[in-house]
Amino acid sequence: MEWSRYCCWDARNDKRELRVLESLQPRENLRRLTIAFYGGSKFPSWLGYPSFSVMVELTLKNCKKSVLLPNLGGLSVLKVLCIEECDEAVLGGAQFDLPSLVTVNLIEISRLTCLRTGITRSLVALQELKICNCDGLTCLWEEQWLPCNLKKLRIEGCANLEKLSNGLQTLTRLEELMIWRCPKLESFPDSGFPPMLRRLELFYCGGLKSLPHNYNSCPLEDLSIRYSPFLKCFPNGELPTTLKKLHIGDCQSLESLPEGVMHHNSTSSSNTCCLEYLWIENFSFLNSFPTGELPSTLKNLSISGCTNLESVSEKMSPNSTALVHLRLEKYPNLKSLQGFLDSLRELSINDYGGLECFPERGLSIPNLEYLQIDRCENLKSLTHQMRNLKSLRSLTISECPGLESFPEEGLASNLKSLLIGDCMNLKTPISEWGFNTLTSLSQLTIWNMFPNMVSFPDEECLLPISLISLRIRRMGSLASLDLHKLISLRSLGISYCPNLRSLGPLPATLTKLVINYCPTIEERYLKEGGEYWSNVAHIPRISRGS
């Protein structure tokens, strides 16, 4: 049931709207009910009737004048309750006497200051609680009683939340705790985190200064802390030994990474770090890793915006065979990529001004499937052993203005996807890219390349007939295409080619054509009755962007 969202709230008659809603009592076999943009000050009496014996989900949304919520105790099997943008709503315990309720979402309720004991005591089956954008919330709940079956708690955008309940540790079944955009939250209760907590996310908690000293006693597997500028350290430098994922970013006061990140070879060490995923982002003052080696269990490593951090290659375990994904961005101190790459499947290098070339003997990464190189302004050439990367399926090279040449031996022969863009100084002509050997290539994207190219492909270039998708973008001098030999082509996209005048004969296999900001082509080909409309009229999907 939804009222118009465009009506002026001040002009609405709440008594009349209540009478209307009273008369709209639905059938008793209703399972899900939403009331939205209702303008009455209270809800109809039928809403909590026990006769709605199969109702499992109720949503009250944007009912801005409603102060008193109905007594929902009669909805004995209700499992999901969402109250959203009900600014004046006052929540009381009797309204929540719902023994089957599993999920509660409270969103943008400005008068909510905390969850009263009467509410939490009634929610004996509650497993998921979400509280978002409730600016009046100063504490989470009164401390006499907590919903002990809670498994997932998310608090987001509560600008005045200062503390959590001291009974947080009594949530013995809580597994996920997410707190986002709560700038006044400074610390957690001294009693620590719930004993079964496995996932903790703290984002944009600008006032957060510390974590509980015993936080590493819970079986955390996933820990993410981002945009907490006053957090200085981890208690005792330790991490839970159960931790598998660690994401730390934009915590500018953090003096060092926790010692628990590293593995120590000493037999006397109790360190049993089993990290599998490690993301470190935007620590401009961080100079070094802690003592030891990164754990051999590491599968995914991402380092971004750590402009003074020592080279990670010196911290990798020689026994590392688990690492499959490596992402390096704005990380100028990286000196070498050798020695720990044998198991890699994905490698991304972005904003790395120090990279000028790859080792002469090539990259020994036999399992590499995806390679991305972006914004490496001083890179002049690719590895000469590119063809030895037999597993490589996807290659992306973009915004590398210093790149002058491709390897003479050609590209990896098993490539399926190739994107080359904004490498304006590449001197290797497209006819020497070795397309004749790329018999598996199905996707090709070229953008902002070859400023003097008039025809694509040129007379000496033969594109692989395996191509299914072709994208051409920002080729300023391009005047004509000749693609009729691409007998497998299904999708063609052309953007920002202002001088393009002719598409030539197109393959009969083409099912999708996208033209953006190519004025002459749009005029001649895409308008019904245009000069060459008949050349493209058979294509099922045609779209234009200008």
Order of alpha helices (4+ residues) and beta strands (2+ residues): alpha-beta-beta-beta-beta-alpha-beta-beta-beta-beta-beta-beta-beta-beta-beta-beta-beta-beta-beta-beta-beta-beta-beta-beta-beta-alpha-beta
